Amino acid sequence: MHFAVSTFRPFDCVRAASFSVAIAGGCLAAAPATVAAVRETAVADLVIIAAGHHSGLRQGMACRLSRGDSSVGEVILTEVRPSASSALIVNMAPGQSVRVGDVVSVKTLKTQT
């Protein structure tokens, strides 16, 4: 999905960041990252994340946003670059808003053993 907005470049505000990548059970697991910026657009608000492909993030992943012990919301990764990503907000906790510094972690399914 591409939008014809010539002046909006979501990654202009992201500085390079280094994150470790953990290998768990042979699968690439993304390390928690943080929100670098929130950009309002005419269509939707974008969350810019200071982690990308090098951290194990992939387009289409569902991620949780949290602040301390509180859940803030959920996002879906729409574009992933080597060290930065953009995401669309799909769910927000009541009374919450996304802030710079919120922790972003990949949503995983829990299986019963």
Backbone as CSV, one residue per row, in Angstrom:
resi,resn,N_x,N_y,N_z,CA_x,CA_y,CA_z,C_x,C_y,C_z
1,MET,0.847,-1.159,0.000,0.000,0.000,0.000,0.901,1.232,0.000
2,HIS,0.705,2.098,-0.946,1.507,3.319,-1.044,0.585,4.522,-1.068
3,PHE,0.996,5.575,-0.376,0.241,6.812,-0.363,1.034,7.864,-1.120
4,ALA,0.370,8.645,-1.919,1.025,9.686,-2.701,1.113,10.963,-1.876
5,VAL,1.992,10.973,-0.914,2.201,12.157,-0.077,3.683,12.499,-0.183
6,SER,3.994,13.488,-0.974,5.388,13.774,-1.287,6.176,14.385,-0.126
7,THR,5.530,15.048,0.800,6.265,15.714,1.872,6.392,14.866,3.129
8,PHE,5.671,13.753,3.235,5.701,12.923,4.437,6.722,11.805,4.274
9,ARG,7.751,11.820,5.112,8.756,10.771,5.107,8.902,10.290,6.543
10,PRO,8.238,9.179,6.913,8.166,8.773,8.319,9.502,8.464,8.959
11,PHE,10.519,8.139,8.192,11.783,7.734,8.792,12.788,8.873,8.953
12,ASP,12.420,10.083,8.576,13.336,11.209,8.725,13.728,11.450,10.180
13,CYS,12.857,11.101,11.115,13.081,11.442,12.508,13.771,10.333,13.289
14,VAL,14.063,9.190,12.657,14.611,8.045,13.386,16.124,8.014,13.284
15,ARG,16.761,7.922,14.428,18.213,7.763,14.459,18.529,6.276,14.464
16,ALA,19.708,5.920,14.016,20.116,4.511,14.028,20.177,4.013,15.464
17,ALA,19.717,2.802,15.668,19.728,2.203,17.004,20.193,0.765,16.880
18,SER,20.889,0.271,17.890,21.337,-1.110,17.836,20.585,-1.919,18.874
19,PHE,20.086,-3.057,18.463,19.349,-3.953,19.339,19.885,-5.355,19.127
20,SER,19.933,-6.137,20.195,20.379,-7.511,20.049,19.230,-8.370,19.554
21,VAL,19.560,-9.417,18.846,18.575,-10.349,18.335,18.810,-11.687,19.017
22,ALA,17.766,-12.238,19.605,17.881,-13.507,20.316,17.397,-14.645,19.432
23,ILE,18.104,-15.748,19.465,17.684,-16.939,18.746,17.075,-17.889,19.775
24,ALA,15.801,-18.204,19.618,15.111,-19.069,20.572,14.473,-20.226,19.821
25,GLY,14.941,-21.424,20.085,14.353,-22.602,19.440,14.487,-22.585,17.937
26,GLY,15.556,-21.984,17.414,15.781,-21.956,15.987,15.028,-20.857,15.263
27,CYS,14.218,-20.085,15.955,13.452,-19.001,15.333,14.046,-17.657,15.726
28,LEU,13.966,-16.708,14.831,14.445,-15.364,15.113,13.409,-14.651,15.956
29,ALA,13.788,-14.191,17.139,12.863,-13.485,18.032,13.289,-12.035,18.137
30,ALA,12.373,-11.124,17.886,12.698,-9.704,17.926,12.847,-9.224,19.366
31,ALA,13.885,-8.454,19.613,14.097,-7.862,20.926,13.136,-6.690,21.090
32,PRO,12.713,-6.392,22.333,11.833,-5.234,22.530,12.485,-3.949,22.015
33,ALA,11.695,-3.083,21.461,12.162,-1.811,20.924,11.339,-0.702,21.561
34,THR,11.567,0.534,21.134,10.808,1.658,21.672,10.207,2.497,20.551
35,VAL,9.171,3.236,20.909,8.542,4.166,19.983,9.470,5.375,19.843
36,ALA,9.816,5.721,18.597,10.676,6.871,18.333,9.860,8.126,18.057
37,ALA,8.665,7.965,17.483,7.820,9.118,17.154,6.414,8.643,16.820
38,VAL,5.472,9.558,16.895,4.104,9.311,16.453,3.779,10.420,15.468
39,ARG,3.344,10.035,14.280,3.047,11.005,13.227,1.581,10.926,12.847
40,GLU,0.890,12.049,12.923,-0.502,12.119,12.497,-0.534,12.367,10.993
41,THR,-1.369,11.597,10.294,-1.565,11.816,8.863,-3.053,11.994,8.617
42,ALA,-3.408,12.329,7.401,-4.817,12.513,7.063,-5.584,11.200,7.121
43,VAL,-4.889,10.083,6.941,-5.545,8.778,6.903,-5.523,8.088,8.256
44,ALA,-4.359,8.064,8.919,-4.214,7.356,10.199,-2.954,7.844,10.899
45,ASP,-2.844,7.540,12.189,-1.628,7.880,12.926,-0.610,6.764,12.745
46,LEU,0.635,7.139,12.458,1.722,6.174,12.301,2.616,6.214,13.527
47,VAL,3.055,5.040,13.950,4.013,4.925,15.038,5.352,4.563,14.396
48,ILE,6.384,5.345,14.701,7.727,5.070,14.198,8.484,4.351,15.303
49,ILE,9.045,3.201,14.978,9.709,2.342,15.955,11.205,2.325,15.681
50,ALA,11.991,2.472,16.742,13.454,2.517,16.621,14.048,1.115,16.602
51,ALA,13.552,0.273,15.725,14.076,-1.078,15.485,13.496,-1.540,14.164
52,GLY,14.202,-2.433,13.510,13.721,-2.886,12.213,14.124,-4.302,11.898
53,HIS,14.410,-4.520,10.619,14.732,-5.841,10.100,15.905,-6.479,10.848
54,HIS,16.931,-5.693,11.174,18.100,-6.224,11.886,17.747,-6.713,13.289
55,SER,16.631,-6.264,13.833,16.195,-6.690,15.165,15.195,-7.837,15.100
56,GLY,14.915,-8.322,13.907,13.995,-9.436,13.757,12.575,-9.049,13.426
57,LEU,12.302,-7.764,13.267,10.952,-7.317,12.930,10.670,-7.574,11.455
58,ARG,9.411,-7.914,11.148,8.999,-8.177,9.774,7.662,-7.508,9.515
59,GLN,7.445,-7.108,8.268,6.184,-6.471,7.885,5.022,-7.399,8.215
60,GLY,3.939,-6.828,8.772,2.750,-7.587,9.105,2.715,-8.121,10.527
61,MET,3.833,-8.042,11.252,3.847,-8.521,12.642,2.929,-7.669,13.507
62,ALA,2.255,-8.321,14.434,1.442,-7.620,15.434,2.319,-7.388,16.656
63,CYS,2.294,-6.172,17.190,3.131,-5.821,18.343,2.290,-5.170,19.434
64,ARG,2.739,-5.354,20.661,2.113,-4.715,21.820,2.893,-3.463,22.176
65,LEU,2.187,-2.450,22.646,2.817,-1.243,23.175,2.570,-1.237,24.673
66,SER,3.603,-0.962,25.454,3.436,-0.904,26.904,4.262,0.225,27.489
67,ARG,3.858,0.645,28.673,4.556,1.690,29.419,4.578,1.216,30.866
68,GLY,5.766,0.841,31.343,5.853,0.258,32.676,5.104,-1.059,32.688
69,ASP,4.204,-1.226,33.648,3.392,-2.443,33.725,2.062,-2.311,33.003
70,SER,1.814,-1.173,32.367,0.521,-0.909,31.720,0.575,-1.197,30.228
71,SER,-0.485,-1.831,29.735,-0.643,-2.039,28.303,-1.195,-0.755,27.698
72,VAL,-0.595,-0.301,26.604,-1.029,0.928,25.942,-1.890,0.614,24.724
73,GLY,-1.491,-0.378,23.937,-2.244,-0.714,22.728,-1.524,-1.728,21.885
74,GLU,-2.006,-1.853,20.637,-1.416,-2.784,19.682,-1.247,-2.096,18.337
75,VAL,-0.202,-2.504,17.610,0.081,-1.971,16.280,0.398,-3.119,15.326
76,ILE,0.307,-2.832,14.034,0.712,-3.763,12.982,1.824,-3.082,12.193
77,LEU,2.944,-3.774,12.008,4.068,-3.211,11.261,3.716,-3.120,9.780
78,THR,3.834,-1.920,9.230,3.476,-1.688,7.828,4.690,-1.561,6.925
79,GLU,5.795,-1.076,7.452,7.034,-0.960,6.680,8.196,-1.210,7.628
80,VAL,9.129,-2.042,7.180,10.276,-2.379,8.019,11.553,-2.122,7.230
81,ARG,12.426,-1.325,7.806,13.744,-1.036,7.230,14.794,-1.647,8.140
82,PRO,16.060,-1.579,7.787,17.082,-2.237,8.617,17.067,-1.845,10.093
83,SER,16.906,-0.568,10.410,16.966,-0.168,11.825,15.775,0.679,12.273
84,ALA,14.703,0.700,11.485,13.500,1.458,11.853,12.283,0.837,11.183
85,SER,11.114,1.042,11.790,9.859,0.505,11.249,8.742,1.515,11.447
86,SER,7.682,1.369,10.653,6.467,2.148,10.888,5.330,1.175,11.119
87,ALA,4.352,1.607,11.893,3.230,0.741,12.243,1.944,1.546,12.340
88,LEU,0.827,0.877,12.086,-0.489,1.469,12.255,-1.071,1.009,13.580
89,ILE,-1.710,1.921,14.281,-2.356,1.590,15.544,-3.656,0.841,15.226
90,VAL,-3.821,-0.345,15.827,-5.041,-1.117,15.590,-5.918,-1.222,16.836
91,ASN,-5.353,-0.963,18.008,-6.128,-1.070,19.239,-5.449,-0.225,20.314
92,MET,-6.250,0.513,21.071,-5.717,1.312,22.177,-6.446,0.952,23.460
93,ALA,-5.722,0.913,24.567,-6.346,0.714,25.876,-7.122,1.981,26.227
94,PRO,-8.230,1.850,26.951,-9.029,3.032,27.319,-8.182,4.065,28.069
95,GLY,-8.284,5.322,27.648,-7.586,6.419,28.307,-6.099,6.501,28.027
96,GLN,-5.584,5.696,27.103,-4.153,5.695,26.796,-3.875,6.373,25.463
97,SER,-2.634,6.790,25.275,-2.166,7.298,23.987,-0.721,6.847,23.820
98,VAL,-0.286,6.731,22.589,1.079,6.297,22.308,2.020,7.460,22.561
99,ARG,3.124,7.181,23.252,4.129,8.204,23.559,5.511,7.726,23.142
100,VAL,6.371,8.676,22.835,7.769,8.355,22.563,8.333,7.661,23.794
101,GLY,9.047,6.558,23.582,9.635,5.804,24.679,8.829,4.590,25.100
102,ASP,7.572,4.476,24.630,6.789,3.283,24.940,7.530,2.059,24.394
103,VAL,7.424,0.945,25.099,8.107,-0.285,24.694,7.239,-1.034,23.691
104,VAL,7.886,-1.498,22.623,7.220,-2.252,21.569,7.752,-3.677,21.617
105,SER,6.858,-4.653,21.732,7.293,-6.056,21.714,6.377,-6.857,20.797
106,VAL,6.968,-7.838,20.131,6.211,-8.664,19.201,5.213,-9.492,19.972
107,LYS,3.988,-9.511,19.500,2.923,-10.291,20.121,3.136,-11.760,19.747
108,THR,3.179,-12.617,20.753,3.382,-14.045,20.484,2.222,-14.846,21.041
109,LEU,2.012,-16.006,20.470,0.979,-16.911,20.941,1.558,-17.809,22.013
110,LYS,0.812,-18.034,23.058,1.250,-18.958,24.120,0.643,-20.319,23.822
111,THR,1.466,-21.341,23.912,0.969,-22.696,23.694,0.984,-23.459,25.007
112,GLN,0.057,-24.375,25.143,0.003,-25.193,26.346,0.919,-26.395,26.164
113,THR,1.639,-26.737,27.245,2.533,-27.897,27.152,2.067,-29.018,28.054
